[in-house]
């Protein structure tokens, strides 16, 4: 009976993956607002009532696709950090974890915060360029009538948490350059930044504020590139992105 349950679970997991694969193809043609459970069931040769046992509504399917996209992006960024030799725990991995592709990690003690910063930013951009429809689902226009549930929050913050980790470790090692010209947040802004203090203990609030600025700048640049806003100016955007990545690192004291 245990074997039977395992087989049923495996079959359910395989069909769930097929449903999501078809839904992603729909995203590429009709967009998130046009996603239809009936259309997905037709392509799979299922009756719609059977599909509803897996995803009760379009929004339930959207939520899973959104979580998958955030997780895939986070995994790509975290893998790049580990491969660069990050000297702090990344995504639950220990600092000396083997790089995801089986390559050789830099020797202990040779961690370069700037190298990890550049690697993470490049990985985020590379993933977005390789998965434009999934990227658009999480960073494009909001889906009319859809309200993302709380379950999407943790996957969504994997990249900024990773950025905070770089800052915290660099600060702990005395390798975060002082930002004497960075204003301290006050008023409502100070309260908002205070939420981040618990995520990166020891990092000055002025640096944390700049980190949020950089976080929005990263995805703003990628949006401009993917959605054609750099055509006729910084296109191709390779050199622009590389230069901006290093300038943003300096903006938060990573050098």
Order of alpha helices (4+ residues) and beta strands (2+ residues): alpha-alpha-alpha-alpha-alpha-alpha-alpha-alpha-alpha-alpha-alpha
